[in-house]
């Protein structure tokens, strides 16, 4: 069970990194029209920027899951 939790934590960290990267790219893309006086992007493009904090939250959850699994492995069985 503990290796399964550690694997699940690693999966969350990897998925969070990918989601964070997509959100970062979306944030950069939405700022470009503001600086170069281009037409504004649709509202959906701005909502994609919300993937950045979601990815951060997923990664943080994965780190906490991995830490809990590691702590359970190091504690002696009762």
C-alpha positions as a printed Julia matrix, in Angstrom:
78×3 Matrix{Float64}:
   0.0    0.0     0.0
   2.8    2.46    0.77
   4.53   2.09   -2.57
   1.16   2.63   -4.2
   0.74   5.92   -2.27
   4.25   7.03   -3.23
   3.52   6.21   -6.87
   0.25   8.11   -6.65
   2.09  11.11   -5.17
   4.63  11.04   -7.99
   1.8   10.89  -10.52
   0.2   13.97   -8.95
   3.51  15.86   -9.09
   4.05  15.03  -12.75
   0.48  15.89  -13.73
   0.72  19.12  -11.75
   3.91  20.1   -13.55
   2.28  19.56  -16.93
  -0.85  21.5   -15.97
   1.29  24.3   -14.52
   3.31  24.46  -17.75
   0.17  24.72  -19.88
  -1.13  27.46  -17.59
   2.17  29.34  -17.83
   2.1   29.25  -21.61
  -1.52  30.42  -21.59
  -0.57  33.31  -19.31
   2.24  34.38  -21.61
  -0.02  34.15  -24.66
  -2.73  36.28  -23.04
  -0.25  39.03  -22.14
   1.13  39.38  -25.67
  -1.91  41.28  -27.06
  -1.72  43.73  -24.17
   1.87  44.71  -24.95
   1.64  44.83  -28.75
  -1.77  46.51  -29.03
  -3.36  43.5   -30.74
  -7.05  42.52  -30.58
  -8.1   41.01  -27.3
  -8.3   37.22  -26.96
 -11.57  35.44  -26.15
 -12.49  34.99  -22.5
 -11.7   31.26  -22.67
  -8.03  32.09  -23.16
  -8.01  33.99  -19.88
  -9.7   31.09  -18.11
  -6.86  28.82  -19.28
  -4.54  30.91  -17.13
  -6.28  29.39  -14.11
  -4.51  26.13  -14.91
  -1.35  27.56  -13.38
  -2.59  27.6    -9.75
  -4.4   24.3   -10.34
  -1.12  22.69  -11.42
   0.59  24.13   -8.36
  -2.13  22.66   -6.15
  -1.82  19.24   -7.82
   1.95  19.22   -7.33
   1.62  20.27   -3.71
  -0.9   17.48   -3.13
   1.5   14.97   -4.68
   4.34  16.14   -2.46
   2.17  15.77    0.63
   1.06  12.28   -0.43
   4.67  11.22   -1.01
   5.76  12.66    2.34
   2.99  10.8     4.17
   3.9    7.54    2.43
   7.58   7.99    3.29
   6.76   8.78    6.92
   4.65   5.61    7.16
   7.51   3.55    5.72
  10.0    4.85    8.28
   7.74   4.41   11.33
   8.04   1.03   13.05
   5.02  -1.25   12.88
   2.96  -1.38   16.08
